[in-house]
Amino acid sequence: MSKKTEHIAIIGGGIIGLGIGWQLVRRGAKVTIYEKGEIGKEASWVAGGMLAPYAEVSFEEIKLMRFGEQSLNMYPRLLDELSEDTENVPVLDSCGTLMAGIDRDDTEKLKRLCEFRKELKLDVKMVTGTEAREREPLLSPNVVSGLWLPDDAQIDNRKLLKAMKKAFEKMGGMVKDHTKVEEVEIKGEAVMSVISEEETYAADRVVVAAGCWSQQLAGIPGQQLPPIRPEKGQIITMEKTDDCQLKGIIRSPRMYLVPKEDGTLRLGATAEEQGFDKRPTAGAQKELLEHAWEMVPAIYELPLVETVAGLRPAGKDHRPIIGESDISGLYYATGHYRHGIMLMPLTVYALVDEILDEEVSDWLAPFRPQRFNAN
């Protein structure tokens, strides 16, 4: 615990900013979260809520997988603490991931993914189409192969966002939504305040957790700004019916389906370079629905609840940017790309320890902002 009450400003009210703010106020800090729009309604809202380090890992992301694995292991602690502070906390659904294939190309890809995961000593099993349907009976008869990853999980990210906002405010945190930070004031290589349209807020520390907007803050020297761009992702929410009840996460090379505890089914997601345009498009929605219907024909009759698009914060190397910058008191917690919900617990606990106790976690070593200094 810090020796004095810290006055900390957080720029960005998504899952990362809310999590950091909540844990900081839990430990006695005075915290204000500034959000240019509505709290929790950007990329964190437009997400599948998958906690799937083992399904997500690619051949060049082993450090990121281990970070995700550790973060997933911290979810029970985080949810227990959240339950102490508020009600209506989501459950951690340890449902596993079933990756399914409908043709030879899919099967060959799943085989490569399986061998790679076996090399990493992960719990993984290649299954036939029949075995896949035994696990998920609604899979199409055209499914010929599958990859079963029992250790993945998921959570209702929207319910989590609402609970974290309530807990943050209940513990004394201040939310200033619809308040855009115009500038971070820096003097003598140290952060001094954040300047919004309404006020100048003196701060001992500033945490930038503004997702793909993190690079747009005035006052921070250009070489210190995180190299982040937006990547558009569209997602569809459908209402589950008695005729379409999935047990867990279903993925293909082209889409994912995630059943939620609120009675909906989340279908995603596209990956588009469209700048800051968040409008859903007919073509992308059509393709998502076709890919999902190909795997689970029963979705055809499901009522549509929502079509929406969000902007993932994609860093130069697609890894998160976490830790204190070269400017004293200025911290980054951004660039989580496709993995913000999954990587939130470890990001939060490690950065709060760094802010309040000056304990620098080894987990953050590959993801610190200084890695871009020589580039």
N, C-alpha and C positions, 0 to 999 in steps of 0.2 A: 504494500500500500504506500502511496506517495505521502510525503511528510506534510504537504499542504494541499488545499483543495485546488485542483487543476481546473482551469476554464478552457474547455475544448470545443472547437467548432468543427462540425462534420459537414462536408459539402456532398450532398447526395443521400437520398433516403430510400435506397433499395435495400435488398436483403443484407448486403455487406455493411452499409452505413448504419442501418437499424441495429444490426447485431453488435457492432462495435460500440455504438452509443449506449445500448442497453447494458452491456457488460461494464462500461465505464461508470455509468451512474450507479450500478450495483456496488461498485467499489469506492463510491464517494465523490466522484468527479462531478463538476457542473458542466453539462453538455447541451449544446444547441445544434440541432440538425437543420440544415438549410436544403430545401428541395424546390427546384424551379417549377415542378408540376405538382402532381398529387403523390403523396407518400406511397411507395411500393408499387406504382402503376407503370413502371417502365419495363426493362428487360426481366426483372425478377418476377413480374406478374405474367409475362408472356414466356413461360417456361414449362417444360414437362414435369419438373420436380423430380427427375431421376437422380438417384444417388448411386451411380453405376460406374465406379472406377474401372471395373474389370471388363465391362462391355465397351467402354469409351477408349481404353488405352490403345494407342497406335505404336508403330515400331520405333518412333523417336521420342516417346513421351513417358519413359519409365519413371523418371523423377516425379513427373506430374501425377502418374498413377499412384505412386507411394504416398504422395501428399494427399490425394483423394482418399486413399485407403485409410490413412490416419484420421482424416477429417470425418469420414463415415463412422469410424470407431468412437468419435467424440460426440456424435449426435445424441446418444442416450443421456450423457451428462448435461448437454445443452437443454434438452427437452425437460429433464427433471428440474433444472433451475428455472426454466420458463414456467413450469407448472407451479412453482413456489410463488411466482410473481403475478400470475394471471390465470384466467380460465380459458376454456375452448382451445386447448393446445392440440395440434395434430399428432397422430400416431406415426411412429416409424414402421413402415411396411417392408419387412424383409422378404420380399416376394421373389427375388431373383430375376434374371433376364433370360428370355428365350429368344434367340436370334434365329430367324427362319429363312429358308431359301426355297425358291420355286423352280429353279432350273439348274442346269449343269454349271453355269458361270457362278451362280450364287453358292452352290455347293463347294466349288473349288475355293472360292473366297473364304467360306466358313472353315474349310480345312486348314487354310493358311493361318487364319486367326486362331484356330484351336491349337495348332502346333506352337505358335508364338506364345500363347498363354501357358502351355505346358512347360515351355522353357523357363518361364517366370515362376513355375511351381504353383500356379493358380489352380483352384478347384474348377475344372471345366470338363465338359463331356460332349462329344459329338453324338447326335441322335438321328434316327431315321425319321421320315415324315410321319410314319405311324406312331412312333414314340412321342413325337412332338404333339400330335393330336390327342394322345392319351393325357398329356399335361394340359393342353388347351384345346378342348373338343371343338371350338368354333373355328379353328384354322381350316383353311381351304383344303379340299382333297388334292389340290395341285402342289401343296407343300411337300417337298421331297426330302428335305434335310433340315437339321437344326443344330444349334449350339446352346447348351444349357449352362448358365453361370449362376449358381445358387446363392452366391454371396452378395450380389447387388441388391439394392433396396430402392425405395422411393418415398416421397412425402408429399402432402398437399401443400405446395409452396404458397398458395394464396392464403390458406388458413394460417400458415406459419407467419406470413407477413403481418396479418391482422393482429395475431397474438403478440408479436414482438413490438409492434407500435403501442399496443395497450400497456405492455409491461414497461416499456421505456418511459411513457408518460406517467404511469402510476408510480414509478420509482423517482420521479422528479425531473425527467428530461424534458426539454423544450423543443417542440416541433414548429418550424416556420416553413410551411409548405406554400406553394405558389410564390416563392421568394427566391429570385435568381441572384446568386453571388456574382457581382460584377468584377471584383478584383480581390486578390490576396495581397495584403500590404506586407512588404518585406523591407527591413532596414538592417544594414550591417550583417548580411548573411543569416538573418534570423527572422522568423515570422512574427508579425505584430498584431494583425487583425484581419478580419474579412469584411469587405465592404459590399453591402447589398443596396438595392434601390432605396431602402427604408432607413438603414442605419450602418454605422461602423461598429463592429463588435470586437473588442479587444480580446485576444485569445493567447493563452500560453502555448497551445498546440493547435494545429489545423490538420485534419484528415481529409484528403481528397478521395472520395468514393463515388465519383460522379459518372461512372461507367464510360460510355463512348464520348461523353461531353468533357471528360477530364482534361483534354488537351486545349480546351477553349478558355481557360481561366486567365484573365489579365493579371499582370503583376508578377507572375512567376517567369523567370528568365527562360527563354526558348529552349536552351539545352537541358533545362531541368524538367520540362514538360514531358509527360509520358507519351511514347509513340503509339497512339491508339486510334483506330478508325472504327466506324460503325459497320456491322454486318447484319443485314436485315434477315429476320426469321419470321415466317408466317406459321400460325398454329390455328387449329380448329377445335372447338369444344362441342361435344355431342352429349345428349342425355342418354345414359344407359337405360335399357329396358330389360324386362325379364328374359327376353329372347337373346340378349347380348350381354352376358356377364363374363368378363375376362378375369382370370385369376391373378395375373401379374403383367409385367412389362413384356410386350412383344415388339421386336425390332426386325427390320429387314435392311438391306443396304440402302433403301430409299425412304424409309419412314419409321416412326415409332408410334405405338399406341399404349397409353398409360391410364388404367382405371383409377379414379379418385374416390376418396371416402365420402365426398358430397354427392355421389350418384352420377357423376359425369365421366366422360372418356375424353382424354386429351390426345389429339393427333397432330404430329409435327414431323419435321419442321424444315422449312426451306433454308437455303444459305445463299443470299443475294448481295451483290455489291451495288447498292442503290443510294449511297450517301445517307442522308438523314430522312429519307422518305419512308414513312411508317404506314402507308396506305396498303391494305390487303388488295391483292389482284386476283381476277377471275381465273387466269391461267394457272397460277401457283396453287390456288385452292382446288381446282379441278384435278391437278396432278397428284396432290396429296390424297384426295379422296379416292382416286383410281388406284393408287399404290396400296392404300389401306384395304379397299374392297377386294383387291387381288389376294390379299392375305387372309382377311376376315370378311367374307361376303355378308355376314349378318349386319354389318354397319349400314347397309343400304337403306334400312327402314328407320334408322335412328333420327330423332329430332335434332336439328342444329340449334345450338345454344349461342354460339359466338364464333366469329371469325376476326382475327386480330393479328397485328404484326408488331414486332419489337426490334430493338437494335442491340445486338450483342457488342460488348466492348472487346474488340480484337486487337491485341498488341502485335508489335512487329514480329514476335516469335510465337504468338498465340499462347504465351504463358502469362500468368498473373504478375502484377507489379505490386509488391508489398514491402513496406518498411520505410524508415526515415530516409528522406532525400539528403542531398548535400547542403540543403538549407535547414538550419537548426529549427526544430519544432514543426517541420512540414513533412507529413507522412502520406504515403500512397497506399491505397487498398483498392485497386482497380485492375482492369484488363483480364477479368476472369473468363471472358469469352463464353464458351458453351457450358461452363462448369460452376457458375456462381453459387447455385443452391448447394451443390455437393461440397465445394471448397470453403463454404462459409464458416463452419465451426472452428477449424484450425486457423483460418485467417484471423478470425475474431480473437480467439484466446491468445494466439502468439503476438498479435499486434498490441493488444491491451497490456500484456506483460511488458512489451517493449516501451510503450508510452509511459506507463506508471512506475515500472520497476527497473527500466533500462536493461531488461533481460532480453538479449537477442537470441531468438530461437534458431537452432541449426536447420529446422524445417524450412525457414525462409531464405536460406543461403542462395539457392538457385533462382530465386524470384525477386531479389532486391533491385531497386531502381538503378543502382550503380552499374549494373551489367551493360547498360547502353552507353556509358560514358566514353568508351574508346571507339564507338561506332560512328 
